[in-house]
Amino acid sequence: MTDAISFDDVCSAGDRLNGIVHVTPVATSRTLDALSGRTVFLKCENLQRGGAFKFRGAYNMISRMPEDARQRGVVAYSSGNHAQGVALAARLLGAPAIICMPSDAPAVKVEATRGYGAEIVFYDRMRDDRAALAQRIAEERGATLVPPYDHPHIMAGQGTAALELLEQVNDIDTLVVPVGGGGLIAGCAIAAHGVNPAIHVIGVEPEDADDTRRSLLAGERIRIPPPATIADGLRVTTPGALTFPIVQRHVAQIVTVSDDDIREAMRFMILRMKLVVEPSGAVGIAAVMSGRLPATARRVGVIVCGGNIDPPLLASLWEE
């Protein structure tokens, strides 16, 4: 079998995104290095346009659509970051955007999506099939569905985050990536192994949203009940059909972290590094801080995938 995307696809996406996306900084912390016993490099996609890596894939896909298709509009479904990425990319490219969001999506993400000019349609996360809803709207309006992860252009765009990181930092031996539907880790794994096949790619999931870990153990995609976790962007019930084979071939292992681990990582980032990171973006840092990585991981790159945190959740970090 061949992968759904190639290293050339990621490089092509990088060329397309040049001058459009922010080349996000890489942050380091001597405190984090001492705590973990490793040298850690944090790729700060929380400082990306739209507040998350999702803008990369959305722009890469929508910019490749024919002009007449863009004029008819795009539809997406998302708890927040993909919503904002699609809404922003659509605005920049002159395409109307309709976003299906769960009724319990963080208010800050809903308002930001509206702020980019998108129309929002709400659904019930526990009862409704969000993909079916978005597909129906797309068919009714003649629009194009922009999936959150399971599309070659989306995966290639997301992979440019790792491509940038490996251009900014030499000799990374381990790449740590959050795992939801798999678009980010699939693209980043292809990018990493295109640069250096010896890099170990490690995915991180919340303990209660470990559909990819279970699928790898089973050797096939499995579905779990809708998970409850603080990391709202990683509440996925099954890996993507296109992303999962790439994960099987290119990801060394999946580790899990608890919600308490995630909260501790968020507090560390705010207090010690002065960076606001959302729960989904903090899972990689949580894996480093809680000792989940193998001893062989010495120079570690971590994709900090987003910073769009709901203010009440931010305040709750100190309620304990």
Secondary structure, 3 states (H helix, E strand, C coil): CCCCCCHHHHHHHHHHHCCCCCCCCEECCHHHHHHHCCEEEEEEHHHCHHHECHHHHHHHHHHCCCHHHHHHCEEEECCCHHHHHHHHHHHHHCCCEEEEEECCCCHHHHHHHHHCCCEEEEECCCCCCHHHHHHHHHHHHCCEECCCCCCHHHHHHHHHHHHHHHHHCCCCCEEEEECCCCHHHHHHHHHHHHHCCCCEEEEEEEHHHCHHHHHHHHCCCCCCCCCCCCCHHHCCCCCCCCHHHHHHHHCCEEEEECHHHHHHHHHHHHHHHCCCCCHHHHHHHHHHHCCCCCCCCCEEEEEECECCCCHHHHHHCCCC
